[in-house]
């Protein structure tokens, strides 16, 4: 299933996800630090949604209360809530 999430408080503007049977098949960040976000996308591809949430949620970027990894965790939590 494809899912889009509009980020809040980060340089990236949107996260596009493809999730199948609770496993992340692809992640694409729109905007943000291109190389870092491509790396994060590759690292989480093939992982279970729950595992990514537990590893990335509450990650901060500098003085911000969130980060692109934290926004990915929020996107995945929102996806889970909408697809129970």
C-alpha positions as CSV (number, residue, x, y, z in Angstrom):
1,X,0.0,0.0,0.0
2,X,1.3,3.5,-0.8
3,X,1.0,6.2,1.8
4,X,1.9,9.9,1.8
5,X,2.7,11.9,4.9
6,X,3.2,15.7,5.0
7,X,6.0,16.4,7.5
8,X,6.0,19.1,10.2
9,X,9.0,21.1,11.5
10,X,11.6,19.6,9.2
11,X,13.4,20.6,6.0
12,X,11.8,17.7,4.2
13,X,8.2,18.4,3.1
14,X,6.7,15.0,2.5
15,X,7.4,11.2,2.9
16,X,6.2,8.7,0.4
17,X,6.0,5.1,1.7
18,X,5.2,1.8,0.3
19,X,4.3,-0.8,2.9
20,X,3.4,-4.4,2.3
21,X,2.3,-6.9,5.1
22,X,3.8,-4.6,7.8
23,X,7.2,-4.4,6.0
24,X,8.6,-1.2,4.5
25,X,9.2,-1.7,0.7
26,X,10.3,1.8,-0.1
27,X,10.7,5.3,1.4
28,X,11.1,8.6,-0.5
29,X,11.6,11.9,1.2
30,X,10.7,15.1,-0.7
31,X,13.1,17.9,0.3
32,X,15.6,17.7,3.2
33,X,19.2,16.5,3.2
34,X,19.3,14.4,0.1
35,X,22.2,12.0,0.9
36,X,21.3,11.4,4.5
37,X,17.6,10.8,3.7
38,X,18.5,8.4,0.9
39,X,20.7,6.5,3.3
40,X,17.9,6.3,5.9
41,X,15.5,5.1,3.2
42,X,17.9,2.3,2.3
43,X,18.5,1.3,5.9
44,X,14.8,1.0,6.7
45,X,13.7,-0.8,3.5
46,X,12.9,-4.4,4.4
47,X,12.3,-3.6,8.1
48,X,9.1,-4.1,10.0
49,X,7.2,-0.9,10.6
50,X,7.3,-1.5,14.4
51,X,11.0,-1.8,14.4
52,X,11.6,1.4,12.5
53,X,9.2,3.3,14.9
54,X,11.1,2.0,18.0
55,X,14.5,3.0,16.5
56,X,13.7,6.4,15.1
57,X,10.9,8.1,17.2
58,X,11.9,11.0,19.3
59,X,15.1,11.6,17.3
60,X,15.9,15.4,17.4
61,X,17.7,17.6,14.9
62,X,19.7,20.3,16.6
63,X,17.4,22.4,18.7
64,X,14.3,21.3,16.9
65,X,11.8,19.0,18.7
66,X,11.7,16.7,15.7
67,X,13.8,15.4,12.8
68,X,13.3,13.7,9.5
69,X,13.8,10.3,11.2
70,X,11.3,11.2,13.9
71,X,8.8,12.4,11.2
72,X,9.2,9.0,9.5
73,X,8.3,7.3,12.8
74,X,5.3,9.6,13.0
75,X,4.3,8.8,9.5
76,X,4.5,5.0,10.2
77,X,2.5,5.4,13.4
78,X,-0.2,7.3,11.5
79,X,-0.2,4.6,8.8
80,X,-0.7,2.0,11.5
81,X,-3.6,3.8,13.1
82,X,-5.4,4.3,9.7
83,X,-4.8,0.6,8.7
84,X,-5.8,-1.3,11.8
